[in-house]
Amino acid sequence: MDVKKTIKKDGLIKKFCMYGFFKNLKFFEPFLVIYLLSMDLSLFYIGILYSVREITKYIFEIPSGVFADHYGKKTELALCFLLYIVSFVLFFIGEKFYMLCLAMMFFGLGEAFRSGTHKAIILSYLDEKGWFSYKSFVYGTTRSYALIGSSISSFVSVVFLLSVGSLRFLFLLCIVPYVIAFVLILSYPKRFNEHQESVFRVKGFFAAVIFQLKSFSRQKAVIRTVLSSSIFDAIVKSVKDYIQPILQAIVLASSITIIKNLSGDDILSIYLAAIYGVVFLLSAVASRNVYRLGKFGTSPRLMHLFMDILAIAFLLLSLFIKINAIYVIILLYFIVYIIRDARRPLYVDAISDIMGKSHRVTTLSIESQFRALFMAIFAPLFGFIADTFSISTLFLVVGVFCLVLNNFLKPGYQKKAAD
């Protein structure tokens, strides 16, 4: 029997897919920057909010691992959804900057408790079933469900928004799927809650970080691959939602219409929902089928190629934003999103081949920490450049940076570490 068909029919694999689906029903996502701009925040201050989220995630990444040691991965995942729900409530009621910072902190806590944990559960289950060689296929499949969730949430959000008329209520709507995800996690087998005793100490925390960095410094292939992934993701996450103010400026300053009697804000909402919905759908297809590219090159080589394509897309965006070429801008943003979501399974495949079984979770966690740290730096910096100069200038700078950096961070191979 075809192993891939068996994997798709497996009950737990289906649950893993549904976890990703409900987790990504973030109805506010296509409008978050617009919402924050409507509260008189500049792109720099929005970048600070993103930075608060990522710094929180960075600080609590290792303590969250200690929590998992004490109470189990299943409990940790269930808790993360409760933290997300608190964040949504704070976004709904928050009107001051400090309240938005608190909302971002709770969201960052949720990310810290979730990050790497579910991937570790999936990899552990694949080992258990003897399916580890299909990790790229499985991860691509589960990620595609998450992206389908993102796509559906985009289309649902605009219908809800046009009915209610307030972006604020989208945060309350998010609570529904997150409660479902919470219940879904509770249905996972008890064996995913295996735990061991450990104690968190500040001194031990810094000692662990230093030890991990020293260990990585002796493994050039690992650190190049981890840095390539973390910087790539941090850059994309820092600028991916700039499509919102770009389209806002173009749509509201033009005579573009879709349906008569709609306001400029309504037209912008429809555009953004359609863009996010379609791009997530395309990304789902890319994520599910990226493993097929293996016949054209190894995962590290494809990762390197995707970074170059990303850089070229940014350089072209810099050019076409200046002339308000709205449909070319949308097309280029499609490319940016698709590359981001197609590259992630390649990283998981590449790093899993390099690292031994006992080091996979640690490596995924460290990559997540690096990504959070880089984004904490990039988000306000990019916002400052966009505010001071222009978004077009920002993309020019980022495109050149990606091209130069990619020559120094070529993901590579080394002999796989012993377990």
PyMOL commands that set and color helices and strands:
alter all, ss='L'
color gray80, all
select helices_A, chain A and resi 3-9+11-23+29-37+43-71+73-93+97-114+117-129+132-164+169-186+190-193+202-217+220-252+264-295+299-322+326-354+357-388+391-406
alter helices_A, ss='H'
color red, helices_A
deselect
rebuild
show_as cartoon
